[in-house]
Amino acid sequence: MLRLVILISILFFGCRQYKVKRKIIKREGMVLIPSGSFFMGSEDKFSRKDESPKHLVHVDSFWIDQNEVTNGEFTQFVEATGYITTAEIPPNWEEIKKELPPNTPRPHDSLFKAASLIFVSSQGPINLNSHNQWWKWQPGANWKHPMGPDSNIEGKDDHPVVHISWYDANAYARWAGKRLPTEAEWEWAARGGRKNSIYPWGNEDLNSGSPKLNSWEGSFPYFNEQRDKFFYTAPVGSFEPNSFGLYDMAGNVWEWCSDWYDFNYYSKIKDQKLLNPKGPEKPNDPYQPYLKQKVMRGGSFLCNDSYCSGYRVSARMKSSPDTGLQHTGFRLVKDIN
């Protein structure tokens, strides 16, 4: 109990200082995030079961990329190393079936091509529980060809790189001398020092005032109003930063974290002393018990309140580490020492 009282005191006094505008310290495209304590998770009307209970967490200071990693930056990495992304390699059935229910039949050979998932608009209203109605397995789709072999990233060096698997993000991180953020670090950075805000900018509804992020506006997945001026990705930094000076902590592309995803993780740790938590030791998803998944945060250009609300600071998403999609990217962190 004493530890809890001490941490609550740290939280109160630590967060209070961020009510005033703070000096933003930058270095080589990164921003210094101060140490602090906060209640991680959510229990509001938007929250999902894996976002609760709220629990007190302390995070030490760290550096984080001000923007999502861009096509231009990823190009430099590939040119320097010759790296080949997961989406550019044909899937291996022997590896895939390890994370599927026993006796799952082998798919047709046509699916075992280098490919990735791309978004395809529907012609009208559909059942939003059927994700396969707006995702298409597209051979030739990868970070260089985000819509398939006939597309390219020419003129989009400042857009976030997409179709990036967790393994790809880690490879880039090793080359850059950085690492993926923990889920706790990511949420603390996204909150910008705000104690109980729903979004990186505060609590104002995302549809009020000027556009605050790149998301799906209208009726998903068939009509996008594009009030934010973008249908797919937007150049990084197209919208106002949060109080820590970070851009696109909501919308644009989902961002990988280092943690395994455990649906019940918050319930398991709610009574522990949480200093720089690194997530569960192993993954657990009761809805996909055979699939090992990593955490993703921040939402994307496809998020809409009708089915996702992934741009909330507490919203959690997950995917297998070998998965890349048209709205999946990353940003990195670095220890201060």
Residue pairs with C-beta under 8 A, 6 or more apart in sequence:
3 273
4 56
7 37
7 56
7 58
7 273
8 56
10 36
10 37
10 58
11 36
11 37
11 38
11 39
11 56
11 195
14 35
14 36
14 37
15 36
15 37
15 38
15 193
15 194
15 195
17 193
18 192
18 193
18 194
18 243
21 243
22 34
22 193
22 243
24 31
24 244
24 245
25 31
25 32
26 32
26 66
26 245
27 63
29 65
29 66
29 67
30 63
30 64
30 65
30 66
30 334
31 63
31 64
31 65
31 66
31 244
31 245
31 246
32 61
32 62
32 63
32 336
33 59
33 61
33 62
33 63
33 64
33 185
33 188
33 189
33 244
34 61
34 193
35 58
35 59
35 60
35 61
36 58
36 59
36 188
36 193
37 56
37 57
37 58
37 59
38 56
38 57
38 59
38 187
38 188
38 191
38 195
39 54
39 55
39 56
39 57
39 195
39 196
40 54
40 55
40 56
40 57
40 184
40 187
40 188
40 266
40 274
40 314
41 47
41 51
41 52
41 53
41 54
41 55
41 266
41 314
42 51
42 52
42 54
42 198
42 312
42 314
42 315
43 51
43 52
43 53
43 54
44 198
46 198
46 305
46 309
46 312
46 315
47 312
47 314
48 315
48 316
49 263
50 263
50 264
50 265
50 266
50 316
51 266
51 314
51 315
51 316
52 266
52 267
53 266
53 267
53 270
54 266
55 266
55 269
55 270
55 274
56 274
57 184
57 188
57 274
57 277
58 274
58 275
58 276
59 184
59 185
59 188
59 276
60 275
60 276
60 336
61 336
62 181
62 185
62 333
62 334
62 335
62 336
63 333
63 334
63 335
63 336
64 181
64 185
64 189
64 246
64 331
64 332
64 333
64 334
65 178
65 331
65 332
65 333
66 237
66 241
66 245
66 246
66 247
67 160
67 236
67 237
67 247
67 248
67 331
68 160
68 161
68 236
68 247
68 248
68 252
68 253
68 255
68 329
68 330
68 331
69 160
69 161
69 169
69 172
69 329
69 330
69 331
69 332
70 157
70 158
70 159
70 160
70 161
70 236
71 143
71 153
71 156
71 157
71 158
71 159
71 160
71 161
72 157
72 158
73 161
74 143
74 161
74 164
74 172
75 157
77 83
77 172
77 175
77 176
80 175
81 171
81 175
83 168
83 171
83 172
83 175
85 142
85 143
85 163
85 164
85 165
85 168
85 324
86 165
86 167
86 168
86 322
86 323
86 324
87 114
87 115
87 116
87 141
87 142
87 143
87 163
87 165
87 324
88 114
88 142
89 114
90 112
90 113
90 114
91 111
91 112
91 115
93 106
93 107
93 112
97 104
97 106
99 290
99 291
99 292
99 320
100 290
100 291
101 290
111 137
113 139
114 139
114 140
114 142
115 137
115 138
115 139
115 140
115 141
116 137
116 138
116 141
116 142
116 163
116 324
116 325
116 326
117 135
117 136
117 137
117 138
117 141
117 323
117 324
117 325
117 326
118 135
118 136
118 138
118 141
118 146
118 147
118 148
118 325
118 326
119 134
119 135
119 136
119 221
119 232
119 302
119 326
119 327
120 134
120 135
120 136
121 134
121 221
121 222
121 224
122 133
122 134
122 221
122 222
123 222
124 222
125 219
125 222
126 133
126 134
126 221
126 222
127 133
128 220
128 306
128 307
133 221
134 221
135 325
138 147
138 148
139 148
139 149
140 148
140 149
141 147
141 148
141 149
141 163
141 326
142 163
142 324
143 153
143 161
143 162
143 163
143 164
143 168
143 324
144 152
144 153
145 151
145 152
145 153
146 153
146 162
146 163
146 232
146 233
146 326
147 326
153 159
156 233
156 235
158 235
158 236
158 237
159 233
159 234
159 235
159 236
160 233
160 236
160 248
160 252
160 253
160 329
161 329
162 233
162 253
162 324
162 325
162 326
162 327
162 328
162 329
163 324
163 325
163 326
163 328
164 256
164 324
164 328
164 329
164 330
165 321
165 322
165 323
165 324
165 328
166 180
166 256
166 294
166 319
166 321
166 322
166 323
167 321
167 322
168 324
169 180
169 256
169 330
169 332
170 180
172 330
172 332
173 179
173 180
173 332
176 332
177 334
178 332
178 333
178 334
179 258
179 332
179 333
179 334
179 335
180 256
180 257
180 258
180 330
180 332
180 333
181 189
181 257
181 258
181 331
181 332
181 333
182 257
182 258
182 259
182 276
182 277
182 278
182 279
183 257
183 258
183 259
183 277
183 279
183 295
183 297
183 316
184 274
184 276
184 277
185 333
186 255
186 257
186 297
186 298
187 297
187 313
187 314
189 244
189 246
189 249
190 200
190 242
190 246
190 249
190 250
190 297
190 298
190 313
191 197
191 200
191 242
191 313
192 200
192 242
192 243
192 244
192 246
192 249
193 243
193 244
194 202
194 243
197 203
197 313
198 312
198 313
198 314
199 206
199 212
199 250
199 311
199 312
199 313
200 242
200 246
200 249
200 250
200 313
201 212
201 240
201 242
201 250
204 212
206 212
206 213
206 215
206 250
206 311
207 217
211 227
211 228
211 229
211 239
212 239
212 240
212 250
213 228
213 239
213 248
213 250
213 251
213 252
213 299
213 311
214 228
214 230
214 233
214 234
214 238
214 239
214 248
214 251
214 252
214 301
215 228
215 250
215 251
215 299
215 300
215 301
215 302
215 303
215 304
215 311
216 224
216 301
216 302
216 303
216 304
217 224
217 225
217 226
217 227
217 228
217 304
218 224
218 225
218 304
219 306
220 302
220 304
220 306
220 307
221 302
224 231
228 234
228 239
230 238
230 301
231 301
232 301
232 326
233 252
233 253
233 301
233 327
234 248
234 252
234 301
236 247
236 248
236 252
237 247
237 248
238 247
238 248
239 247
239 248
239 251
241 247
242 249
248 298
249 298
249 313
250 298
250 299
250 311
250 312
250 313
251 298
251 299
251 300
251 301
251 303
251 311
252 298
252 300
252 301
252 329
253 298
253 300
253 301
253 327
253 328
253 329
254 296
254 297
254 298
254 299
254 300
254 310
254 317
254 325
254 327
254 328
254 329
255 296
255 297
255 298
255 329
255 330
255 331
256 294
256 295
256 296
256 328
256 329
256 330
257 279
257 294
257 295
257 296
257 297
258 278
258 279
258 294
258 295
259 278
259 279
259 280
259 294
259 295
260 279
260 280
260 281
260 282
260 283
260 292
260 293
260 294
260 295
261 283
261 284
261 285
261 293
261 294
261 295
261 316
261 318
262 268
262 279
262 280
262 282
262 283
262 284
262 285
263 284
263 285
263 286
263 287
264 284
264 286
265 279
265 280
265 284
268 280
269 277
279 295
282 292
283 291
283 292
283 293
283 294
285 291
285 293
285 318
291 320
292 320
292 321
293 318
293 319
293 320
293 321
294 318
294 319
294 320
294 321
295 316
295 317
295 318
296 316
296 317
296 318
296 319
296 328
297 315
297 316
297 317
298 310
298 311
299 308
299 309
299 310
299 311
299 312
299 315
299 317
300 310
300 327
300 328
301 327
302 308
302 327
303 309
303 310
303 311
308 315
309 315
310 317
319 325
319 328
